């Protein structure tokens, strides 16, 4: 199957958009790649690709927060 097909299957199983499913899995439940892939029923590499696409890796979130804080600072 292709990424798009996996996406459709996961969205149908959870009745939610993939972005919301990934947010709940990565941020709220704080599952790693193996646990998250097992929960969603996909291959670990696909889970990692989705996590990177939606910027849900811890370092990506930290960077995004830092950028947002810098944008609010007025010189």
Secondary structure, 3 states (H helix, E strand, C coil): CCHHHHHHHHHHHHCCCHHHHHHHHHHHCCCCHHHHHHHHCCCHHHHHHHHHHCCCCHHHHHHHHHHHHHHHCCC
